[in-house]
Structure formats: structure tokens, C-alpha cells
């Protein structure tokens, strides 16, 4: 069973559209009929919504960067060891 979904639009869009992109001139579409990918928060232009990343996401990125930095430094230390007459 499907419920009816009603949308109340409080006002017209602030920007009517662009002649170079005729699909933007239709007054009866929302987000240029790309409602799965775009949102129109202020009636000006549809945008791609920001993705809220969890806090651990940046922590994981920092851990990867720290690991790469350690690997690079270890490689440089190994090369320096070979340059000196340790072999």
C-alpha cells in the first residue's frame, strides 16, 4: 500500500532558468527532475547535497597518512644505511 505524498512549495524559484539549458526553464519540475542526486535548499540552484561523513572516517584517513609517512621515512632510512659503507 502506498501513501500519498504531497509537496507544498512556499514560493517560486528565485532563478527562473537558463536559455542555454532549456530543461531549467520548466516551472513545474524540482531539481531538474534529478531528485535522487540534487536538492534545492533556497530556491536558487539545485546542488549535490553534502555527504555527512562519520568522525571515524577522518581518523582512518589520518591513520593511513601516518602509515605512509612512516613507510616513506623507513625507506629513506634503509637507503641511507646502504649509502654508508654498512654493506
Secondary structure, 3 states (H helix, E strand, C coil): CCCCCCCCCCCCCCCCCECCEHHHCCCCCCHHHCCCCEECCCCCCCEECCCCCCHHHHHHHHHHHHHHHHHHHHHHHHHHHHHCCCC
